[in-house]
Every structure is written in C-alpha cells, then in structure tokens.
Amino acid sequence: MPSSRRAKVLVVGSGGREHALCVALAASPQVGEIAFAGGENAGLEAMAERIPAEAVLDRAGAFDLVVIGPEAPLSEGLADRLRAAGLNVFGPSAAAAEVETSKAFTKAICEEAGIPTARFTVCDSEADALAALARMGAPLVVKADGLAAGKGVIIADTEAAAREAIGLCFSGTFGAAGARVVLEEKLEGPEVSLFALSDGNTVRALASARDYKRAFDGDHGPNTGGMGAISPAPGVSDAVLDEAMDTIVRPAIATLKARGIDYVGVLYAGLMLTAEGPKLIEFNARFGDPECQAILPRLTSDFYELCLATATGRLADAPLAFSPDSAVAVVVAAAGYPGPVARGEPIGGLAAIEAAGATVYHAGTRREGDEVLSNGGRVLAAVATGPDPRTKVYEALDHLDWPGGRLRTDIAS
C-alpha cells in the first residue's frame, strides 16, 4: 500500500523569494511540513520551522526534498553535498551554477554553443581593460566577473564612465568578484526575464517576467535588487520566447551536458529583445527576486510535484500550467535603500493589505511580540493577480502603515 505520509520540504534561504517558494510548496496537498534555513523572517516563521543555515547538512536528511533559493549556497556546492548524501535537491551543482558565478564562463558557453549575446572582451588586469576600452569605445557595459551582490554591473555611456567603472572593479570595490572584468557592447531593446526548468535532460519553459531594477519612478536612481515585477512580461509573444528557448536556453544546457555538467533546477535567462532577435544578457542559476513572487502565484499546477520531478529526472511527465492572468509584485523598501537603512520600525496594515486581495511576501522583517518590524533594505512585496492586478495591488498597499517605507508607483504601468 502506498504511504499516506505527507512530504517534508526544506527551503534554503530566508528572503522574499524563499517566502514565495514556501507558500507555493505549502499549497500542495502532498506537503505536510515545511522548514526554512536562514535568518529571521516574520512571514516565513508564521508558516515554517526555522533552522540555522549552518545546520542544513545535519538536518537535511529528514526531508523529502530540499529547494535551494539563493545563489551563494549554490556557488558553494551545497547541492553537490546534499546529492552526495542521497537527497532530492532542486538546485544546480556548483559547476552548473558557474553560469551565474562567472560571467566569463557564461561567455565561453555562449561561444561554444553559438548563443546570441553581446560582443565582449574578458580582461584580467586594469591595463587589459583600458586597452579593450580604447578598441571598443563607449557606450558599453562593465561587469565584474564574479558574484557581487547585484552591484557588479555598470552601464557606461561614456569612455570616462567606463574608465571609472574599470577602476572600481580592479580597486577591490567588489572584492574578488572584480579581479576579472568582462566588457560588453551595450545592447538596445526591451528586457525580459525567461525562466526554464531542467532535470539534466528535459528542458521546459516555465514563465516570463519583467522586473524593475531602478530605485525610483521612471527608472531613475541607483540599481537595486529589484523594486517590482510583472509576469508574464507584457508585449512579449510566445514566438519570441520559443526562439529564446531554442537559441539560448536549450543550447546552453546542452553545452553544459556535453562538458559533463547536468543542470538541475531553474535557469533564469536575462534577455534583451534586439532588432536582430533575443540576445542573452546574463544567466542566473536560481529564481529572481522579486520575479519569483510574481511568477509562482500564477502557477496552477502542483509546485511540489514540479520541483520533485525536476530533482529526480521526471520533468518531462510533470504537469505544468499557469493562469492566463497577470501578476504584479510591488516591493516596499526602507527609505535609504539601496544605501544604509534604519531597522526596527513597526509595520502596520499587513492584514488589511491581504484582506484587500493582495498577498504579502516578507523579506527583511522580524517579529517582536505582536509587532512586525523592518529588518533590511527590501522589506516586503505585495502581489496581486487577476484581470487588473496593477490597480488591485496599489489599492491594497494604501492600507500599509509604515512611514519609513518607500515604493515605486509605476510598476507595470
């Protein structure tokens, strides 16, 4: 007889993306218990057990599935160690995650696979980079090769700005991530994020999204981790997404496989829709944040079954369906973000936001008694779905009671 025991799932990470992952997993009738590994998060702690991040390897054996959210544990080989222990893991190996952890590696994969992307030069010294700048001219994009917490990409519209960006990288501003630099031509066109699932053999498109990186309305201000998102990406046809799957995503995963690297998990392709067709800007080896918060509320199939099928090589047979409705996520950040922020400010009105039809995903929050307090830069995201999700989410956010919070008013406009 089949067991009636419901599954136990561990999600690694404690941000807004991980709250969305946990909510989607908890919606599965197959899931009985959820735990998360990481720091404080008032929303996650209301629905899941929190275990210390350093206890993952000791505790993971009690779970039927481990879902790894952030890029850092992937780059450190957490998925490799858990798989070596015989566990089901949703998340790529350290070798596969190099598509995010090294931009030079991704460019090498693009060359090998014939993937359309920006012209580029990889530079191992400041002198090399300045010589390449003299050849390429401006505008161009200066990228620190490694992980730089979303801050290592600088768009330089003039040669002076490019020289300054190169100097920042090689001066140690981005730590070891800037020891090598990739200079790219600046592509023109609308951007779109395309997410796909791979179990190492089967590759399937998941969903598209568009995120909003600049801090202030009108796409002004400094780059951030993301101030909002809409899924699916508006104005992007299925034909364009199919082309991107065929010319970018599948060739990349096939090339990794030819190198002996099975990609297992979600692959995020940041695309520029140029006049010549979609071109790759970058790969990420995990769900984006806040794109994840806009994508998963649209999913109508069982997310646990989808993750488990991906982890166990059965993705081809897993149901995968989305609502045709759009979802809009609006991030509420602390006033100084992406710079220094105040913490410990009370946040009210969260129940009223949800009563108005939006879902609240917590990121930088903590609970103290009956109060939810701010505890980071990007603090929460409100998400609405339906025929007019933009109006719905902003009307719901009118109930937010947090004077220290700041949001963009033009997400998905």
Helices and strands as residue ranges (DSSP letters): E 7-12, H 16-26, E 31-37, H 42-45, E 49-51, G 53-55, H 56-59, G 60-62, E 65-68, H 71-75, H 78-84, E 89-90, H 98-101, H 103-113, E 120-123, H 126-136, E 140-144, E 153-156, H 159-170, G 175-179, E 181-185, E 191-199, E 203-211, E 214-216, G 217-219, E 220-223, E 228-231, H 238-244, I 245-249, H 250-258, E 264-274, E 277-284, H 291-295, G 296-298, H 303-311, G 315-317, E 326-334, E 346-347, H 350-355, E 359-362, E 365-368, E 371-374, E 378-386, H 389-397, E 405-406
